[in-house]
Amino acid sequence: MIRRCMTRFMAGRYGGDQLNLLLIALYLICYLVFLFSRLLVFELAGTVLLLVSLFRSLSRNLEGRRRENARFLQAVRPAVRRWNAFRSRAQDREHRYFKCPNCGQQMRVPRGKGRITVRCRSCGAVFEEKS
């Protein structure tokens, strides 16, 4: 019964997305900081973040909210890519990663081969690295 009412209420509304998740996470951080510091500025900032998140979730302007989320995702995409690359390299125990000293191209060589001579595929520079 309640589920049916909520489904009917949310019909035609935007709901949640990645930007809303960030807003709620920031709200929780502000609330925790407020609990420990009792500074009202954190309570106010948290309340504003929560209200913006609720406004976005209940909005019927679907295209506007999608554009906001797309701009947010475009802004954070470089940081997410760097984080994913860092995580995958940290888990890769079979290869060693380094940059070409000439052009900065990322390169990967097998671990445990000692000192090897490497040729960059981008600029053709030849240099020696320890694997």
C-alpha positions as CSV (number, residue, x, y, z in Angstrom):
1,M,0.0,0.0,0.0
2,I,2.7,2.5,1.0
3,R,4.9,1.4,-1.8
4,R,2.1,2.0,-4.3
5,C,1.5,5.4,-2.9
6,M,5.2,6.3,-3.1
7,T,5.4,5.0,-6.6
8,R,2.4,7.1,-7.6
9,F,3.8,10.2,-5.8
10,M,7.2,9.9,-7.5
11,A,5.8,9.3,-11.0
12,G,7.1,12.1,-13.3
13,R,9.6,13.3,-10.7
14,Y,13.4,13.2,-11.2
15,G,14.5,11.0,-8.3
16,G,18.1,10.3,-7.4
17,D,21.4,10.6,-9.4
18,Q,25.1,10.9,-8.8
19,L,24.9,14.6,-7.9
20,N,22.2,13.9,-5.3
21,L,24.4,11.2,-3.8
22,L,27.3,13.7,-3.5
23,L,24.9,16.3,-1.9
24,I,23.7,13.8,0.6
25,A,27.2,12.7,1.5
26,L,28.3,16.3,1.9
27,Y,25.2,16.9,4.1
28,L,26.2,13.9,6.3
29,I,29.8,15.3,6.6
30,C,28.5,18.7,7.6
31,Y,26.2,17.2,10.1
32,L,29.0,15.1,11.7
33,V,31.2,18.2,11.9
34,F,28.4,20.1,13.4
35,L,27.8,17.4,16.1
36,F,31.5,17.6,17.2
37,S,32.1,21.4,16.8
38,R,28.6,22.9,17.4
39,L,29.3,25.6,14.8
40,L,26.0,26.7,13.3
41,V,27.6,27.3,9.9
42,F,27.9,23.6,9.4
43,E,24.3,23.0,10.4
44,L,23.2,25.7,8.0
45,A,25.4,24.4,5.1
46,G,24.1,20.9,5.8
47,T,20.5,22.0,5.8
48,V,21.0,23.9,2.5
49,L,22.6,20.8,0.9
50,L,19.8,18.6,2.1
51,L,17.1,21.0,0.7
52,V,18.8,21.2,-2.6
53,S,19.0,17.4,-2.8
54,L,15.3,17.2,-2.0
55,F,14.4,19.9,-4.5
56,R,16.3,18.0,-7.2
57,S,14.8,14.6,-6.3
58,L,11.2,15.9,-6.3
59,S,11.6,18.2,-9.4
60,R,9.4,17.6,-12.4
61,N,11.9,19.4,-14.7
62,L,13.6,16.2,-15.8
63,E,15.7,17.7,-18.6
64,G,17.1,20.4,-16.4
65,R,18.1,17.9,-13.7
66,R,19.7,15.7,-16.3
67,R,21.7,18.6,-17.7
68,E,22.9,19.5,-14.1
69,N,24.0,15.9,-13.5
70,A,25.7,15.7,-16.9
71,R,27.7,18.8,-16.2
72,F,28.6,17.4,-12.8
73,L,29.8,14.1,-14.3
74,Q,31.8,16.0,-16.9
75,A,33.5,18.0,-14.2
76,V,34.5,15.1,-12.1
77,R,35.4,12.7,-14.9
78,P,39.1,13.5,-14.9
79,A,39.4,12.9,-11.2
80,V,37.4,9.6,-11.5
81,R,39.6,8.4,-14.3
82,R,42.8,9.2,-12.4
83,W,41.4,7.4,-9.3
84,N,40.4,4.3,-11.4
85,A,43.9,4.2,-13.1
86,F,45.6,4.5,-9.7
87,R,43.5,1.7,-8.3
88,S,44.1,-0.6,-11.3
89,R,47.8,0.0,-11.2
90,A,48.0,-0.6,-7.5
91,Q,46.4,-4.0,-8.0
92,D,48.6,-4.9,-11.0
93,R,51.4,-6.9,-9.5
94,E,52.7,-8.2,-12.9
95,H,53.7,-4.9,-14.5
96,R,55.5,-1.7,-13.6
97,Y,54.2,1.7,-14.8
98,F,56.3,4.8,-15.7
99,K,56.2,7.8,-17.9
100,C,58.3,8.5,-21.0
101,P,60.8,11.3,-20.0
102,N,60.4,12.9,-23.5
103,C,56.6,13.1,-24.0
104,G,55.1,11.9,-20.7
105,Q,53.3,8.9,-22.3
106,Q,52.3,6.3,-19.7
107,M,54.1,3.0,-20.3
108,R,53.9,-0.5,-18.9
109,V,56.6,-3.2,-18.7
110,P,56.7,-6.6,-17.1
111,R,58.1,-6.8,-13.6
112,G,61.2,-8.7,-12.7
113,K,63.2,-8.4,-15.9
114,G,66.0,-6.2,-14.5
115,R,67.2,-3.1,-16.3
116,I,65.6,-3.0,-19.8
117,T,65.8,-0.7,-22.8
118,V,62.4,0.8,-23.7
119,R,61.3,2.5,-26.8
120,C,58.3,4.9,-26.5
121,R,55.5,4.2,-29.0
122,S,54.5,7.8,-29.2
123,C,57.7,9.7,-29.7
124,G,60.3,7.0,-30.4
125,A,62.5,8.0,-27.5
126,V,64.8,5.2,-26.2
127,F,65.7,5.0,-22.5
128,E,66.6,2.5,-19.8
129,E,64.3,1.6,-16.9
130,K,64.4,-0.9,-14.1
131,S,61.5,-3.3,-14.1
